[in-house]
């Protein structure tokens, strides 16, 4: 593989790390969603949201889950 003179080597490493973090976050959110006690249509909507917008969908789901658990603890 030839090296691109316009992009430093750390650029590839950084983008690879970012992609892996996004994939890991989406996977974590989908596993959390599958284990939650949400009805099937709502799970499907959340899953589509997480897959279409992995960063935003995952963050919104995890915040929603945290708020829901805090609500149930009261």
mmCIF file of the N, C-alpha and C atoms, coordinates in Angstrom:
data_MODEL
# 
_entry.id   MODEL 
# 
loop_
_atom_site.group_PDB 
_atom_site.id 
_atom_site.type_symbol 
_atom_site.label_atom_id 
_atom_site.label_alt_id 
_atom_site.label_comp_id 
_atom_site.label_asym_id 
_atom_site.label_entity_id 
_atom_site.label_seq_id 
_atom_site.pdbx_PDB_ins_code 
_atom_site.Cartn_x 
_atom_site.Cartn_y 
_atom_site.Cartn_z 
_atom_site.occupancy 
_atom_site.B_iso_or_equiv 
_atom_site.pdbx_formal_charge 
_atom_site.auth_seq_id 
_atom_site.auth_comp_id 
_atom_site.auth_asym_id 
_atom_site.auth_atom_id 
_atom_site.pdbx_PDB_model_num 
ATOM 1   N N  . UNK A 1 1  ? 0.845   -1.174 0.000  1.00 0.00 ? 1  UNK A N  1 
ATOM 2   C CA . UNK A 1 1  ? 0.000   0.000  0.000  1.00 0.00 ? 1  UNK A CA 1 
ATOM 3   C C  . UNK A 1 1  ? 0.889   1.235  0.000  1.00 0.00 ? 1  UNK A C  1 
ATOM 4   N N  . UNK A 1 2  ? 0.609   2.161  -0.890 1.00 0.00 ? 2  UNK A N  1 
ATOM 5   C CA . UNK A 1 2  ? 1.433   3.363  -0.950 1.00 0.00 ? 2  UNK A CA 1 
ATOM 6   C C  . UNK A 1 2  ? 0.926   4.388  0.061  1.00 0.00 ? 2  UNK A C  1 
ATOM 7   N N  . UNK A 1 3  ? 1.860   5.130  0.576  1.00 0.00 ? 3  UNK A N  1 
ATOM 8   C CA . UNK A 1 3  ? 1.530   6.126  1.589  1.00 0.00 ? 3  UNK A CA 1 
ATOM 9   C C  . UNK A 1 3  ? 1.103   7.416  0.911  1.00 0.00 ? 3  UNK A C  1 
ATOM 10  N N  . UNK A 1 4  ? 0.069   8.042  1.423  1.00 0.00 ? 4  UNK A N  1 
ATOM 11  C CA . UNK A 1 4  ? -0.424  9.302  0.884  1.00 0.00 ? 4  UNK A CA 1 
ATOM 12  C C  . UNK A 1 4  ? 0.430   10.438 1.455  1.00 0.00 ? 4  UNK A C  1 
ATOM 13  N N  . UNK A 1 5  ? 1.086   11.214 0.608  1.00 0.00 ? 5  UNK A N  1 
ATOM 14  C CA . UNK A 1 5  ? 1.957   12.283 1.129  1.00 0.00 ? 5  UNK A CA 1 
ATOM 15  C C  . UNK A 1 5  ? 1.179   13.458 1.725  1.00 0.00 ? 5  UNK A C  1 
ATOM 16  N N  . UNK A 1 6  ? -0.107  13.561 1.430  1.00 0.00 ? 6  UNK A N  1 
ATOM 17  C CA . UNK A 1 6  ? -0.881  14.679 1.938  1.00 0.00 ? 6  UNK A CA 1 
ATOM 18  C C  . UNK A 1 6  ? -1.482  14.429 3.310  1.00 0.00 ? 6  UNK A C  1 
ATOM 19  N N  . UNK A 1 7  ? -1.589  13.166 3.698  1.00 0.00 ? 7  UNK A N  1 
ATOM 20  C CA . UNK A 1 7  ? -2.170  12.813 4.989  1.00 0.00 ? 7  UNK A CA 1 
ATOM 21  C C  . UNK A 1 7  ? -1.138  12.099 5.850  1.00 0.00 ? 7  UNK A C  1 
ATOM 22  N N  . UNK A 1 8  ? -0.955  12.539 7.077  1.00 0.00 ? 8  UNK A N  1 
ATOM 23  C CA . UNK A 1 8  ? -0.018  11.842 7.965  1.00 0.00 ? 8  UNK A CA 1 
ATOM 24  C C  . UNK A 1 8  ? -0.572  10.483 8.398  1.00 0.00 ? 8  UNK A C  1 
ATOM 25  N N  . UNK A 1 9  ? 0.292   9.615  8.858  1.00 0.00 ? 9  UNK A N  1 
ATOM 26  C CA . UNK A 1 9  ? -0.097  8.253  9.244  1.00 0.00 ? 9  UNK A CA 1 
ATOM 27  C C  . UNK A 1 9  ? -1.078  8.258  10.417 1.00 0.00 ? 9  UNK A C  1 
ATOM 28  N N  . UNK A 1 10 ? -0.952  9.186  11.342 1.00 0.00 ? 10 UNK A N  1 
ATOM 29  C CA . UNK A 1 10 ? -1.852  9.214  12.503 1.00 0.00 ? 10 UNK A CA 1 
ATOM 30  C C  . UNK A 1 10 ? -3.284  9.484  12.090 1.00 0.00 ? 10 UNK A C  1 
ATOM 31  N N  . UNK A 1 11 ? -3.478  10.090 10.940 1.00 0.00 ? 11 UNK A N  1 
ATOM 32  C CA . UNK A 1 11 ? -4.825  10.382 10.447 1.00 0.00 ? 11 UNK A CA 1 
ATOM 33  C C  . UNK A 1 11 ? -5.619  9.096  10.245 1.00 0.00 ? 11 UNK A C  1 
ATOM 34  N N  . UNK A 1 12 ? -4.997  8.091  9.630  1.00 0.00 ? 12 UNK A N  1 
ATOM 35  C CA . UNK A 1 12 ? -5.654  6.803  9.440  1.00 0.00 ? 12 UNK A CA 1 
ATOM 36  C C  . UNK A 1 12 ? -5.943  6.129  10.774 1.00 0.00 ? 12 UNK A C  1 
ATOM 37  N N  . UNK A 1 13 ? -5.014  6.200  11.680 1.00 0.00 ? 13 UNK A N  1 
ATOM 38  C CA . UNK A 1 13 ? -5.197  5.584  12.999 1.00 0.00 ? 13 UNK A CA 1 
ATOM 39  C C  . UNK A 1 13 ? -6.332  6.276  13.755 1.00 0.00 ? 13 UNK A C  1 
ATOM 40  N N  . UNK A 1 14 ? -6.381  7.586  13.679 1.00 0.00 ? 14 UNK A N  1 
ATOM 41  C CA . UNK A 1 14 ? -7.421  8.334  14.384 1.00 0.00 ? 14 UNK A CA 1 
ATOM 42  C C  . UNK A 1 14 ? -8.799  8.002  13.825 1.00 0.00 ? 14 UNK A C  1 
ATOM 43  N N  . UNK A 1 15 ? -8.941  7.976  12.505 1.00 0.00 ? 15 UNK A N  1 
ATOM 44  C CA . UNK A 1 15 ? -10.243 7.659  11.917 1.00 0.00 ? 15 UNK A CA 1 
ATOM 45  C C  . UNK A 1 15 ? -10.661 6.226  12.206 1.00 0.00 ? 15 UNK A C  1 
ATOM 46  N N  . UNK A 1 16 ? -9.712  5.317  12.208 1.00 0.00 ? 16 UNK A N  1 
ATOM 47  C CA . UNK A 1 16 ? -10.030 3.932  12.554 1.00 0.00 ? 16 UNK A CA 1 
ATOM 48  C C  . UNK A 1 16 ? -10.525 3.837  13.989 1.00 0.00 ? 16 UNK A C  1 
ATOM 49  N N  . UNK A 1 17 ? -9.883  4.550  14.906 1.00 0.00 ? 17 UNK A N  1 
ATOM 50  C CA . UNK A 1 17 ? -10.306 4.544  16.308 1.00 0.00 ? 17 UNK A CA 1 
ATOM 51  C C  . UNK A 1 17 ? -11.697 5.147  16.455 1.00 0.00 ? 17 UNK A C  1 
ATOM 52  N N  . UNK A 1 18 ? -11.968 6.226  15.751 1.00 0.00 ? 18 UNK A N  1 
ATOM 53  C CA . UNK A 1 18 ? -13.289 6.855  15.828 1.00 0.00 ? 18 UNK A CA 1 
ATOM 54  C C  . UNK A 1 18 ? -14.366 5.907  15.324 1.00 0.00 ? 18 UNK A C  1 
ATOM 55  N N  . UNK A 1 19 ? -14.113 5.245  14.211 1.00 0.00 ? 19 UNK A N  1 
ATOM 56  C CA . UNK A 1 19 ? -15.090 4.301  13.651 1.00 0.00 ? 19 UNK A CA 1 
ATOM 57  C C  . UNK A 1 19 ? -15.330 3.148  14.618 1.00 0.00 ? 19 UNK A C  1 
ATOM 58  N N  . UNK A 1 20 ? -14.277 2.632  15.237 1.00 0.00 ? 20 UNK A N  1 
ATOM 59  C CA . UNK A 1 20 ? -14.436 1.536  16.188 1.00 0.00 ? 20 UNK A CA 1 
ATOM 60  C C  . UNK A 1 20 ? -15.233 1.973  17.410 1.00 0.00 ? 20 UNK A C  1 
ATOM 61  N N  . UNK A 1 21 ? -15.018 3.189  17.884 1.00 0.00 ? 21 UNK A N  1 
ATOM 62  C CA . UNK A 1 21 ? -15.771 3.700  19.030 1.00 0.00 ? 21 UNK A CA 1 
ATOM 63  C C  . UNK A 1 21 ? -17.245 3.846  18.668 1.00 0.00 ? 21 UNK A C  1 
ATOM 64  N N  . UNK A 1 22 ? -17.538 4.357  17.481 1.00 0.00 ? 22 UNK A N  1 
ATOM 65  C CA . UNK A 1 22 ? -18.935 4.525  17.050 1.00 0.00 ? 22 UNK A CA 1 
ATOM 66  C C  . UNK A 1 22 ? -19.618 3.170  16.916 1.00 0.00 ? 22 UNK A C  1 
ATOM 67  N N  . UNK A 1 23 ? -18.939 2.199  16.333 1.00 0.00 ? 23 UNK A N  1 
ATOM 68  C CA . UNK A 1 23 ? -19.507 0.854  16.198 1.00 0.00 ? 23 UNK A CA 1 
ATOM 69  C C  . UNK A 1 23 ? -19.730 0.230  17.571 1.00 0.00 ? 23 UNK A C  1 
ATOM 70  N N  . UNK A 1 24 ? -18.770 0.387  18.471 1.00 0.00 ? 24 UNK A N  1 
ATOM 71  C CA . UNK A 1 24 ? -18.912 -0.147 19.823 1.00 0.00 ? 24 UNK A CA 1 
ATOM 72  C C  . UNK A 1 24 ? -20.058 0.505  20.577 1.00 0.00 ? 24 UNK A C  1 
ATOM 73  N N  . UNK A 1 25 ? -20.205 1.810  20.438 1.00 0.00 ? 25 UNK A N  1 
ATOM 74  C CA . UNK A 1 25 ? -21.301 2.523  21.096 1.00 0.00 ? 25 UNK A CA 1 
ATOM 75  C C  . UNK A 1 25 ? -22.652 2.066  20.568 1.00 0.00 ? 25 UNK A C  1 
ATOM 76  N N  . UNK A 1 26 ? -22.743 1.903  19.258 1.00 0.00 ? 26 UNK A N  1 
ATOM 77  C CA . UNK A 1 26 ? -24.002 1.439  18.662 1.00 0.00 ? 26 UNK A CA 1 
ATOM 78  C C  . UNK A 1 26 ? -24.311 0.011  19.098 1.00 0.00 ? 26 UNK A C  1 
ATOM 79  N N  . UNK A 1 27 ? -23.296 -0.845 19.133 1.00 0.00 ? 27 UNK A N  1 
ATOM 80  C CA . UNK A 1 27 ? -23.511 -2.233 19.564 1.00 0.00 ? 27 UNK A CA 1 
ATOM 81  C C  . UNK A 1 27 ? -23.952 -2.276 21.022 1.00 0.00 ? 27 UNK A C  1 
ATOM 82  N N  . UNK A 1 28 ? -23.311 -1.490 21.865 1.00 0.00 ? 28 UNK A N  1 
ATOM 83  C CA . UNK A 1 28 ? -23.669 -1.440 23.284 1.00 0.00 ? 28 UNK A CA 1 
ATOM 84  C C  . UNK A 1 28 ? -25.124 -0.972 23.442 1.00 0.00 ? 28 UNK A C  1 
ATOM 85  N N  . UNK A 1 29 ? -25.509 0.035  22.675 1.00 0.00 ? 29 UNK A N  1 
ATOM 86  C CA . UNK A 1 29 ? -26.873 0.539  22.751 1.00 0.00 ? 29 UNK A CA 1 
ATOM 87  C C  . UNK A 1 29 ? -27.878 -0.493 22.261 1.00 0.00 ? 29 UNK A C  1 
ATOM 88  N N  . UNK A 1 30 ? -27.557 -1.195 21.184 1.00 0.00 ? 30 UNK A N  1 
ATOM 89  C CA . UNK A 1 30 ? -28.472 -2.212 20.666 1.00 0.00 ? 30 UNK A CA 1 
ATOM 90  C C  . UNK A 1 30 ? -28.624 -3.384 21.632 1.00 0.00 ? 30 UNK A C  1 
ATOM 91  N N  . UNK A 1 31 ? -27.541 -3.782 22.285 1.00 0.00 ? 31 UNK A N  1 
ATOM 92  C CA . UNK A 1 31 ? -27.634 -4.851 23.285 1.00 0.00 ? 31 UNK A CA 1 
ATOM 93  C C  . UNK A 1 31 ? -28.462 -4.374 24.472 1.00 0.00 ? 31 UNK A C  1 
ATOM 94  N N  . UNK A 1 32 ? -28.222 -3.147 24.905 1.00 0.00 ? 32 UNK A N  1 
ATOM 95  C CA . UNK A 1 32 ? -29.008 -2.583 26.002 1.00 0.00 ? 32 UNK A CA 1 
ATOM 96  C C  . UNK A 1 32 ? -30.480 -2.504 25.631 1.00 0.00 ? 32 UNK A C  1 
ATOM 97  N N  . UNK A 1 33 ? -30.753 -2.116 24.403 1.00 0.00 ? 33 UNK A N  1 
ATOM 98  C CA . UNK A 1 33 ? -32.133 -2.040 23.919 1.00 0.00 ? 33 UNK A CA 1 
ATOM 99  C C  . UNK A 1 33 ? -32.783 -3.419 23.890 1.00 0.00 ? 33 UNK A C  1 
ATOM 100 N N  . UNK A 1 34 ? -32.049 -4.413 23.440 1.00 0.00 ? 34 UNK A N  1 
ATOM 101 C CA . UNK A 1 34 ? -32.622 -5.760 23.355 1.00 0.00 ? 34 UNK A CA 1 
ATOM 102 C C  . UNK A 1 34 ? -32.932 -6.343 24.732 1.00 0.00 ? 34 UNK A C  1 
ATOM 103 N N  . UNK A 1 35 ? -32.202 -5.914 25.749 1.00 0.00 ? 35 UNK A N  1 
ATOM 104 C CA . UNK A 1 35 ? -32.431 -6.415 27.104 1.00 0.00 ? 35 UNK A CA 1 
ATOM 105 C C  . UNK A 1 35 ? -33.479 -5.605 27.864 1.00 0.00 ? 35 UNK A C  1 
ATOM 106 N N  . UNK A 1 36 ? -33.888 -4.478 27.311 1.00 0.00 ? 36 UNK A N  1 
ATOM 107 C CA . UNK A 1 36 ? -34.846 -3.615 28.021 1.00 0.00 ? 36 UNK A CA 1 
ATOM 108 C C  . UNK A 1 36 ? -36.257 -4.176 27.917 1.00 0.00 ? 36 UNK A C  1 
ATOM 109 N N  . UNK A 1 37 ? -37.110 -3.685 28.778 1.00 0.00 ? 37 UNK A N  1 
ATOM 110 C CA . UNK A 1 37 ? -38.503 -4.138 28.816 1.00 0.00 ? 37 UNK A CA 1 
ATOM 111 C C  . UNK A 1 37 ? -39.393 -3.141 28.078 1.00 0.00 ? 37 UNK A C  1 
ATOM 112 N N  . UNK A 1 38 ? -39.056 -2.906 26.823 1.00 0.00 ? 38 UNK A N  1 
ATOM 113 C CA . UNK A 1 38 ? -39.819 -2.008 25.971 1.00 0.00 ? 38 UNK A CA 1 
ATOM 114 C C  . UNK A 1 38 ? -40.611 -2.867 24.994 1.00 0.00 ? 38 UNK A C  1 
ATOM 115 N N  . UNK A 1 39 ? -41.813 -2.417 24.624 1.00 0.00 ? 39 UNK A N  1 
ATOM 116 C CA . UNK A 1 39 ? -42.621 -3.211 23.699 1.00 0.00 ? 39 UNK A CA 1 
ATOM 117 C C  . UNK A 1 39 ? -41.964 -3.270 22.313 1.00 0.00 ? 39 UNK A C  1 
ATOM 118 N N  . UNK A 1 40 ? -42.356 -4.254 21.525 1.00 0.00 ? 40 UNK A N  1 
ATOM 119 C CA . UNK A 1 40 ? -41.693 -4.553 20.248 1.00 0.00 ? 40 UNK A CA 1 
ATOM 120 C C  . UNK A 1 40 ? -41.703 -3.391 19.248 1.00 0.00 ? 40 UNK A C  1 
ATOM 121 N N  . UNK A 1 41 ? -42.824 -2.729 19.011 1.00 0.00 ? 41 UNK A N  1 
ATOM 122 C CA . UNK A 1 41 ? -42.783 -1.617 18.048 1.00 0.00 ? 41 UNK A CA 1 
ATOM 123 C C  . UNK A 1 41 ? -41.848 -0.485 18.475 1.00 0.00 ? 41 UNK A C  1 
ATOM 124 N N  . UNK A 1 42 ? -41.817 -0.212 19.762 1.00 0.00 ? 42 UNK A N  1 
ATOM 125 C CA . UNK A 1 42 ? -40.924 0.831  20.269 1.00 0.00 ? 42 UNK A CA 1 
ATOM 126 C C  . UNK A 1 42 ? -39.473 0.401  20.128 1.00 0.00 ? 42 UNK A C  1 
ATOM 127 N N  . UNK A 1 43 ? -39.185 -0.872 20.404 1.00 0.00 ? 43 UNK A N  1 
ATOM 128 C CA . UNK A 1 43 ? -37.824 -1.391 20.217 1.00 0.00 ? 43 UNK A CA 1 
ATOM 129 C C  . UNK A 1 43 ? -37.386 -1.250 18.765 1.00 0.00 ? 43 UNK A C  1 
ATOM 130 N N  . UNK A 1 44 ? -38.287 -1.566 17.854 1.00 0.00 ? 44 UNK A N  1 
ATOM 131 C CA . UNK A 1 44 ? -37.959 -1.465 16.437 1.00 0.00 ? 44 UNK A CA 1 
ATOM 132 C C  . UNK A 1 44 ? -37.649 -0.020 16.061 1.00 0.00 ? 44 UNK A C  1 
ATOM 133 N N  . UNK A 1 45 ? -38.440 0.909  16.547 1.00 0.00 ? 45 UNK A N  1 
ATOM 134 C CA . UNK A 1 45 ? -38.203 2.325  16.249 1.00 0.00 ? 45 UNK A CA 1 
ATOM 135 C C  . UNK A 1 45 ? -36.860 2.782  16.819 1.00 0.00 ? 45 UNK A C  1 
ATOM 136 N N  . UNK A 1 46 ? -36.570 2.388  18.053 1.00 0.00 ? 46 UNK A N  1 
ATOM 137 C CA . UNK A 1 46 ? -35.289 2.742  18.663 1.00 0.00 ? 46 UNK A CA 1 
ATOM 138 C C  . UNK A 1 46 ? -34.136 2.111  17.888 1.00 0.00 ? 46 UNK A C  1 
ATOM 139 N N  . UNK A 1 47 ? -34.281 0.847  17.488 1.00 0.00 ? 47 UNK A N  1 
ATOM 140 C CA . UNK A 1 47 ? -33.213 0.158  16.759 1.00 0.00 ? 47 UNK A CA 1 
ATOM 141 C C  . UNK A 1 47 ? -32.933 0.855  15.430 1.00 0.00 ? 47 UNK A C  1 
ATOM 142 N N  . UNK A 1 48 ? -33.981 1.231  14.728 1.00 0.00 ? 48 UNK A N  1 
ATOM 143 C CA . UNK A 1 48 ? -33.785 1.948  13.457 1.00 0.00 ? 48 UNK A CA 1 
ATOM 144 C C  . UNK A 1 48 ? -33.083 3.274  13.710 1.00 0.00 ? 48 UNK A C  1 
ATOM 145 N N  . UNK A 1 49 ? -33.502 3.992  14.748 1.00 0.00 ? 49 UNK A N  1 
ATOM 146 C CA . UNK A 1 49 ? -32.870 5.272  15.083 1.00 0.00 ? 49 UNK A CA 1 
ATOM 147 C C  . UNK A 1 49 ? -31.390 5.088  15.417 1.00 0.00 ? 49 UNK A C  1 
ATOM 148 N N  . UNK A 1 50 ? -31.051 4.052  16.169 1.00 0.00 ? 50 UNK A N  1 
ATOM 149 C CA . UNK A 1 50 ? -29.664 3.797  16.549 1.00 0.00 ? 50 UNK A CA 1 
ATOM 150 C C  . UNK A 1 50 ? -28.834 3.401  15.332 1.00 0.00 ? 50 UNK A C  1 
ATOM 151 N N  . UNK A 1 51 ? -29.412 2.635  14.421 1.00 0.00 ? 51 UNK A N  1 
ATOM 152 C CA . UNK A 1 51 ? -28.667 2.192  13.239 1.00 0.00 ? 51 UNK A CA 1 
ATOM 153 C C  . UNK A 1 51 ? -28.493 3.331  12.236 1.00 0.00 ? 51 UNK A C  1 
ATOM 154 N N  . UNK A 1 52 ? -29.530 4.150  12.048 1.00 0.00 ? 52 UNK A N  1 
ATOM 155 C CA . UNK A 1 52 ? -29.454 5.238  11.073 1.00 0.00 ? 52 UNK A CA 1 
ATOM 156 C C  . UNK A 1 52 ? -28.535 6.364  11.557 1.00 0.00 ? 52 UNK A C  1 
ATOM 157 N N  . UNK A 1 53 ? -28.637 6.706  12.817 1.00 0.00 ? 53 UNK A N  1 
ATOM 158 C CA . UNK A 1 53 ? -27.802 7.768  13.395 1.00 0.00 ? 53 UNK A CA 1 
ATOM 159 C C  . UNK A 1 53 ? -27.099 7.191  14.620 1.00 0.00 ? 53 UNK A C  1 
ATOM 160 N N  . UNK A 1 54 ? -26.005 6.453  14.424 1.00 0.00 ? 54 UNK A N  1 
ATOM 161 C CA . UNK A 1 54 ? -25.401 5.700  15.523 1.00 0.00 ? 54 UNK A CA 1 
ATOM 162 C C  . UNK A 1 54 ? -24.962 6.543  16.722 1.00 0.00 ? 54 UNK A C  1 
ATOM 163 N N  . UNK A 1 55 ? -24.367 7.678  16.485 1.00 0.00 ? 55 UNK A N  1 
ATOM 164 C CA . UNK A 1 55 ? -23.887 8.476  17.617 1.00 0.00 ? 55 UNK A CA 1 
ATOM 165 C C  . UNK A 1 55 ? -25.063 9.130  18.339 1.00 0.00 ? 55 UNK A C  1 
ATOM 166 N N  . UNK A 1 56 ? -25.872 9.857  17.614 1.00 0.00 ? 56 UNK A N  1 
ATOM 167 C CA . UNK A 1 56 ? -27.013 10.537 18.219 1.00 0.00 ? 56 UNK A CA 1 
ATOM 168 C C  . UNK A 1 56 ? -28.014 9.536  18.797 1.00 0.00 ? 56 UNK A C  1 
ATOM 169 N N  . UNK A 1 57 ? -28.335 8.500  18.047 1.00 0.00 ? 57 UNK A N  1 
ATOM 170 C CA . UNK A 1 57 ? -29.288 7.499  18.515 1.00 0.00 ? 57 UNK A CA 1 
ATOM 171 C C  . UNK A 1 57 ? -28.827 6.797  19.774 1.00 0.00 ? 57 UNK A C  1 
ATOM 172 N N  . UNK A 1 58 ? -27.548 6.454  19.830 1.00 0.00 ? 58 UNK A N  1 
ATOM 173 C CA . UNK A 1 58 ? -27.010 5.772  21.010 1.00 0.00 ? 58 UNK A CA 1 
ATOM 174 C C  . UNK A 1 58 ? -27.022 6.675  22.236 1.00 0.00 ? 58 UNK A C  1 
ATOM 175 N N  . UNK A 1 59 ? -26.618 7.907  22.043 1.00 0.00 ? 59 UNK A N  1 
ATOM 176 C CA . UNK A 1 59 ? -26.593 8.832  23.175 1.00 0.00 ? 59 UNK A CA 1 
ATOM 177 C C  . UNK A 1 59 ? -28.004 9.094  23.693 1.00 0.00 ? 59 UNK A C  1 
ATOM 178 N N  . UNK A 1 60 ? -28.941 9.321  22.777 1.00 0.00 ? 60 UNK A N  1 
ATOM 179 C CA . UNK A 1 60 ? -30.323 9.570  23.195 1.00 0.00 ? 60 UNK A CA 1 
ATOM 180 C C  . UNK A 1 60 ? -30.891 8.350  23.904 1.00 0.00 ? 60 UNK A C  1 
ATOM 181 N N  . UNK A 1 61 ? -30.622 7.150  23.380 1.00 0.00 ? 61 UNK A N  1 
ATOM 182 C CA . UNK A 1 61 ? -31.131 5.932  24.022 1.00 0.00 ? 61 UNK A CA 1 
ATOM 183 C C  . UNK A 1 61 ? -30.546 5.766  25.423 1.00 0.00 ? 61 UNK A C  1 
ATOM 184 N N  . UNK A 1 62 ? -29.245 5.948  25.573 1.00 0.00 ? 62 UNK A N  1 
ATOM 185 C CA . UNK A 1 62 ? -28.619 5.748  26.882 1.00 0.00 ? 62 UNK A CA 1 
ATOM 186 C C  . UNK A 1 62 ? -29.087 6.788  27.895 1.00 0.00 ? 62 UNK A C  1 
ATOM 187 N N  . UNK A 1 63 ? -29.304 8.021  27.454 1.00 0.00 ? 63 UNK A N  1 
ATOM 188 C CA . UNK A 1 63 ? -29.842 9.050  28.357 1.00 0.00 ? 63 UNK A CA 1 
ATOM 189 C C  . UNK A 1 63 ? -31.281 8.714  28.731 1.00 0.00 ? 63 UNK A C  1 
ATOM 190 N N  . UNK A 1 64 ? -32.061 8.289  27.755 1.00 0.00 ? 64 UNK A N  1 
ATOM 191 C CA . UNK A 1 64 ? -33.455 7.891  28.020 1.00 0.00 ? 64 UNK A CA 1 
ATOM 192 C C  . UNK A 1 64 ? -33.497 6.718  28.997 1.00 0.00 ? 64 UNK A C  1 
ATOM 193 N N  . UNK A 1 65 ? -32.622 5.749  28.809 1.00 0.00 ? 65 UNK A N  1 
ATOM 194 C CA . UNK A 1 65 ? -32.579 4.583  29.691 1.00 0.00 ? 65 UNK A CA 1 
ATOM 195 C C  . UNK A 1 65 ? -32.202 4.993  31.116 1.00 0.00 ? 65 UNK A C  1 
ATOM 196 N N  . UNK A 1 66 ? -31.223 5.875  31.240 1.00 0.00 ? 66 UNK A N  1 
ATOM 197 C CA . UNK A 1 66 ? -30.800 6.336  32.570 1.00 0.00 ? 66 UNK A CA 1 
ATOM 198 C C  . UNK A 1 66 ? -31.934 7.081  33.265 1.00 0.00 ? 66 UNK A C  1 
ATOM 199 N N  . UNK A 1 67 ? -32.624 7.947  32.516 1.00 0.00 ? 67 UNK A N  1 
ATOM 200 C CA . UNK A 1 67 ? -33.749 8.689  33.099 1.00 0.00 ? 67 UNK A CA 1 
ATOM 201 C C  . UNK A 1 67 ? -34.881 7.757  33.497 1.00 0.00 ? 67 UNK A C  1 
ATOM 202 N N  . UNK A 1 68 ? -35.121 6.746  32.692 1.00 0.00 ? 68 UNK A N  1 
ATOM 203 C CA . UNK A 1 68 ? -36.191 5.785  32.980 1.00 0.00 ? 68 UNK A CA 1 
ATOM 204 C C  . UNK A 1 68 ? -35.867 4.968  34.243 1.00 0.00 ? 68 UNK A C  1 
ATOM 205 N N  . UNK A 1 69 ? -34.612 4.566  34.376 1.00 0.00 ? 69 UNK A N  1 
ATOM 206 C CA . UNK A 1 69 ? -34.209 3.817  35.580 1.00 0.00 ? 69 UNK A CA 1 
ATOM 207 C C  . UNK A 1 69 ? -34.302 4.695  36.817 1.00 0.00 ? 69 UNK A C  1 
ATOM 208 N N  . UNK A 1 70 ? -33.941 5.956  36.700 1.00 0.00 ? 70 UNK A N  1 
ATOM 209 C CA . UNK A 1 70 ? -34.039 6.871  37.842 1.00 0.00 ? 70 UNK A CA 1 
ATOM 210 C C  . UNK A 1 70 ? -35.495 7.095  38.217 1.00 0.00 ? 70 UNK A C  1 
ATOM 211 N N  . UNK A 1 71 ? -36.365 7.145  37.210 1.00 0.00 ? 71 UNK A N  1 
ATOM 212 C CA . UNK A 1 71 ? -37.793 7.302  37.463 1.00 0.00 ? 71 UNK A CA 1 
ATOM 213 C C  . UNK A 1 71 ? -38.371 6.087  38.173 1.00 0.00 ? 71 UNK A C  1 
ATOM 214 N N  . UNK A 1 72 ? -37.957 4.910  37.761 1.00 0.00 ? 72 UNK A N  1 
ATOM 215 C CA . UNK A 1 72 ? -38.450 3.675  38.380 1.00 0.00 ? 72 UNK A CA 1 
ATOM 216 C C  . UNK A 1 72 ? -37.916 3.504  39.799 1.00 0.00 ? 72 UNK A C  1 
ATOM 217 N N  . UNK A 1 73 ? -36.758 4.071  40.103 1.00 0.00 ? 73 UNK A N  1 
ATOM 218 C CA . UNK A 1 73 ? -36.165 3.932  41.421 1.00 0.00 ? 73 UNK A CA 1 
ATOM 219 C C  . UNK A 1 73 ? -36.883 4.791  42.465 1.00 0.00 ? 73 UNK A C  1 
ATOM 220 N N  . UNK A 1 74 ? -37.613 5.776  42.005 1.00 0.00 ? 74 UNK A N  1 
ATOM 221 C CA . UNK A 1 74 ? -38.325 6.662  42.952 1.00 0.00 ? 74 UNK A CA 1 
ATOM 222 C C  . UNK A 1 74 ? -39.491 6.012  43.591 1.00 0.00 ? 74 UNK A C  1 
# 
